[in-house]
Amino acid sequence: MRALIGVGIILISPMLREYLYLNKDTNVGIFILHFIITSPTPELTLFPWISVCFISSIFGESLYEAMIDGSKEAFRKLFKIFLVWGIIFIVT
């Protein structure tokens, strides 16, 4: 579920930022959302960093489980998770 939320945020954020940018002068609520989401510096937007919180928790949990288990199979599973998500991030 966390993965879907994170990828969803990554995929939706460019469209949402464009909508907020184009309509920021039409409504006070949209102006406030535009200010919060895109922030005063457009290089540091809110949405991609929120997705990092969701997705990084998957990696942290898997790494913790592999360290506690300590078996070769656990580290193989961790490697597969990192590999699959690395490919997903490169493709998106």
HUHUJO-V908169 format. One line per field, one symbol per residue. ss: DSSP state (H for helix, E for strand, - for the rest). psi: psi as a letter, one per 30 degrees, with the letter a starting at -180 (. if undefined). burial: b if it has 16 or more other ideal C-beta (glycine too) atoms within 10 Angstrom, else e. A space follows every 50 residues. Layout:
ss: ???
psi: ???
burial: ???
//
This chain:
ss: -HHHHHHHHHHHHHHHHHHHHHH----HHHHHHHHHHH-------HHHHH HHHHHHHHHHHHHHHHHHH--HHHHHHHHHHHHHHHHHHHH-
psi: eeeeeeeeeeefeeeeeeeeefgfffkeeeeeeeeeeflfjffileeefe eeeeeffeeeeeeeeeeeegleeeeeeeeeeeeeeeeeeee.
burial: eeeeebbebbeebeeebeebeeebeeeeebeebbeebbeeeeeeeeeeeb beebbeeeeeebeeebeeeeeeebeeebeebeeebeeeeeee
//
